[in-house]
């Protein structure tokens, strides 16, 4: 009887904890039969967990009045930073999420600003735990926006989970290099003005990349429903997931 009560109590606590988790999570099956869980945190910050290996991308503890509760996450095995802007590089978040063997991978300008971690540049490939990682270009192409994210400085990342491929764009517009990024299962595409893509550019990038699932992120005031409506009306075959948390 005592053991039964313990089991029921543990189940009740687990259920309560699951209900209180403050961020939406999507789960995807990979070709190996394992599950990849992706958590939508805020703006450009997401977390991925695979085979017990935990990745944080562009973790930021506070943006304006919003405070992110990173205490609900396990310490990271790997932290990826796309570039050095304050809504992507937060030394306090990196420190909080790090443990003794955490690998912090950053574009060179972020590594120089942080003063630690491993610099990775456009085109670099590496493997961290069960994940293959490719650093890909991320930059502006609109004439009066190129000062925000100049070509060659910042990274996007393609992550390979046993053949299940996730693209996280970082701050970019719909650059020509995207034509070579596929095939993709999930694509996170930044869409806010004036720093990244317009809704039209996001649609064009999605059509070029042709992921199975699109998640617009780094949104600010972007009308994401417009992105979904245009892709749906063009029979893109892309599943579009919209999250208010990613504003």
C-alpha positions in Angstrom: 0.0 0.0 0.0 2.8 2.4 0.9 4.5 1.7 -2.5 1.2 2.4 -4.3 0.8 5.7 -2.5 4.3 6.7 -3.4 3.7 5.8 -7.1 0.5 7.8 -7.2 2.1 10.8 -5.5 5.0 10.8 -7.9 2.6 10.7 -10.9 0.6 13.6 -9.4 3.8 15.7 -9.0 5.0 14.9 -12.5 1.6 15.9 -13.9 1.6 19.1 -12.0 5.2 19.9 -13.2 4.2 19.2 -16.8 1.2 21.6 -16.5 3.4 24.3 -15.0 6.1 24.2 -17.7 5.8 27.8 -19.1 6.9 27.3 -22.7 5.4 25.3 -25.6 7.2 22.2 -26.7 6.9 20.4 -30.1 8.1 16.7 -30.4 9.3 15.2 -33.6 10.3 11.6 -34.4 13.7 11.1 -36.1 14.7 8.4 -38.6 16.5 6.6 -35.7 13.2 6.2 -33.9 14.1 8.7 -31.2 12.3 11.9 -30.2 13.5 15.4 -30.7 11.9 18.0 -28.4 12.0 21.7 -29.4 11.0 24.4 -26.9 9.8 27.8 -28.1 11.2 30.2 -25.4 11.1 33.8 -26.7 12.0 35.8 -29.7 15.2 34.2 -31.0 15.7 31.8 -28.1 14.9 28.1 -28.5 15.9 24.9 -26.8 16.4 21.4 -28.2 16.7 18.1 -26.4 17.7 14.8 -28.0 18.8 11.5 -26.4 19.3 13.4 -23.2 21.6 16.0 -24.9 20.4 19.5 -24.3 21.0 22.5 -26.6 20.2 26.1 -26.1 20.3 28.5 -29.0 20.7 32.3 -28.4 19.6 32.1 -24.7 18.7 35.5 -23.3 17.5 35.9 -19.7 15.7 39.3 -20.1 14.3 41.3 -23.0 12.6 44.5 -21.9 10.2 43.6 -19.1 10.1 39.9 -20.0 12.2 37.6 -17.8 12.9 34.1 -19.1 12.9 31.4 -16.4 15.9 29.2 -17.4 15.7 27.4 -14.1 13.0 25.1 -15.6 15.7 23.8 -18.1 18.5 21.4 -17.4 22.0 22.7 -17.8 23.1 22.8 -21.4 25.4 20.4 -23.1 25.8 22.8 -25.9 25.0 26.5 -26.4 24.9 28.0 -29.8 25.1 31.8 -30.4 24.3 33.2 -33.9 25.8 36.7 -33.3 26.7 39.3 -30.8 23.6 41.5 -30.6 22.0 41.7 -27.1 18.9 39.8 -28.0 21.1 36.8 -29.0 24.2 37.0 -26.9 23.7 37.2 -23.1 26.7 36.3 -21.0 24.5 35.9 -17.9 22.3 33.3 -19.6 25.3 31.5 -20.9 26.8 31.4 -17.4 23.6 30.2 -15.8 23.0 27.4 -18.3 26.6 26.2 -18.4 28.2 23.3 -16.5 31.8 22.1 -16.4 31.7 20.4 -19.9 29.2 22.7 -21.7 30.5 23.6 -25.2 29.7 27.2 -26.2 29.9 27.7 -29.9 29.7 31.2 -31.3 30.4 33.3 -34.4 33.9 34.9 -34.1 32.6 38.3 -33.1 30.5 36.8 -30.3 33.5 34.7 -29.1 35.6 37.9 -29.0 33.0 39.8 -27.1 32.3 37.0 -24.6 35.9 36.2 -24.1 35.4 32.4 -24.1 33.8 29.6 -26.1 34.7 28.2 -29.5 34.5 30.4 -32.6 32.8 28.8 -35.6 32.4 30.5 -39.0 30.3 30.2 -42.0 30.9 26.8 -43.6 32.3 25.1 -40.5 31.0 21.6 -39.6 31.4 19.8 -36.4 29.8 17.1 -34.2 28.7 17.7 -30.6 27.3 14.7 -28.8 24.7 13.1 -31.0 24.2 16.2 -33.2 25.9 17.3 -36.4 26.2 21.1 -36.8 26.8 23.2 -39.8 27.3 27.0 -39.5 25.7 28.7 -42.4 25.6 32.4 -43.6 23.2 34.9 -42.1 23.1 38.5 -43.4 21.1 41.4 -44.8 20.8 42.1 -48.5 18.5 45.1 -48.5 20.6 48.1 -49.3 19.9 50.3 -46.3 19.8 47.3 -43.9 23.2 45.7 -44.5 24.8 47.5 -41.5 22.7 45.4 -39.2 24.1 42.0 -40.2 26.9 42.3 -42.7 27.8 39.3 -44.9 30.4 36.9 -43.4 30.0 37.9 -39.8 27.0 36.0 -38.4 25.8 32.4 -38.3 22.7 30.5 -38.9 22.9 26.8 -37.9 21.7 23.5 -39.5 21.5 20.7 -36.9 21.3 17.1 -37.9 19.7 14.6 -35.5 20.3 11.2 -37.1 19.0 12.5 -40.4 16.3 14.9 -39.0 17.5 18.3 -40.0 16.6 21.6 -38.3 17.6 25.0 -39.7 17.8 28.0 -37.3 18.3 31.1 -39.5 19.6 33.6 -37.0 19.1 37.2 -38.2 19.1 37.1 -42.0 17.2 37.9 -45.1 16.3 35.5 -47.9 19.8 35.0 -49.1 20.8 33.0 -52.2 22.7 30.4 -50.1 19.4 29.1 -48.8 19.0 27.2 -52.1 21.7 24.8 -50.8 20.5 24.3 -47.3 18.0 21.4 -47.9 16.6 19.0 -47.3 15.0 20.3 -44.1 12.5 18.9 -41.7 12.0 22.1 -39.6 13.0 25.7 -40.4 13.0 28.6 -38.0 13.0 31.8 -40.1 13.4 35.2 -38.6 10.8 37.8 -39.7 10.9 41.3 -38.2 11.6 44.7 -39.7 13.9 46.3 -40.3 16.4 43.8 -39.1 15.5 40.5 -40.8 12.9 39.4 -43.3 9.6 40.9 -44.4 6.6 38.6 -44.5 7.1 38.4 -48.3 10.8 37.5 -47.9 9.9 34.8 -45.3 7.4 33.3 -47.7 10.0 33.3 -50.5 12.6 31.8 -48.2 10.2 29.1 -47.1 9.4 28.2 -50.8 13.1 28.0 -51.5 13.9 25.9 -48.5 10.8 23.7 -48.7 10.9 22.4 -45.1 8.3 20.0 -43.8 7.6 22.4 -40.9 8.1 26.2 -40.8 8.3 28.2 -37.5 8.5 31.9 -38.0 10.5 33.4 -35.1 12.3 36.5 -33.9 9.0 38.2 -34.7 8.4 41.5 -32.9 5.2 42.9 -34.5 5.2 40.7 -37.6 1.8 39.4 -38.8 2.7 35.8 -38.9 -0.8 34.8 -40.0 -0.1 36.5 -43.3 2.9 34.2 -43.8 0.7 31.2 -43.1 -2.2 32.4 -45.3 0.1 33.0 -48.3 1.8 29.6 -48.0 -1.4 27.8 -47.6 -3.1 29.6 -50.5 -0.1 28.5 -52.7 -0.5 24.8 -51.7 3.1 24.9 -50.4 2.7 21.6 -48.5 4.5 23.2 -45.6 3.1 22.9 -42.1 3.3 26.3 -40.4 3.4 26.5 -36.6 2.8 29.9 -35.0 3.9 30.8 -31.5 3.3 34.1 -29.8 6.2 33.3 -27.4 8.6 33.9 -30.3 7.8 37.6 -30.6 
